[in-house]
């Protein structure tokens, strides 16, 4: 685009204009995945509490606004007490409701645990572009299909370029011969 300037496209940029996929192979080969650390960090910042609010709505019939208010107080109280998400309890959720003057939801422990489980949080996100394994598999299959189409197009372009080169050489030879 004329007039387009960004850090990536700028000639003064320290960043490469493009990263070749071949350069990623050694990186991926040498990558050490720390699954337990990933699991620990996945739920460390309370992202899964949206599922806790949904569980209050689904399981206890609490309206959307109150369920989110309860969860907000629940998170705030636990953070203030230095309690990590994986150590939070259903009882502390009941206490948060009481602080708001709302009856204790009494969420069953298995429902509470499932709502607070970061892995379950990910598995539930099956929508397009979501992180669930099913969603990722769909995206990978879509990308593979596009690669097949791109490979066919590239092959066609390469053959077209070869024919154009041959035609050019023939035209040059004919011109020089005259």
Secondary structure, DSSP 8 states (H G I E B T S, - for coil): -TT---TTT-TT-SS-S---THHHHHHHHH----HHHHHHHHTTTSTTHHHHHHHHHHHH---HHHHHHHHHHHHHHHHHTT--GGG--HHHHHHHHHHTT-------HHHHHHHH-HHHHHHH--STT-SSHHHHHHHHHHHHHHHHHHHHHHHHHHHHHHHHHHHHHHHHHHHHH-
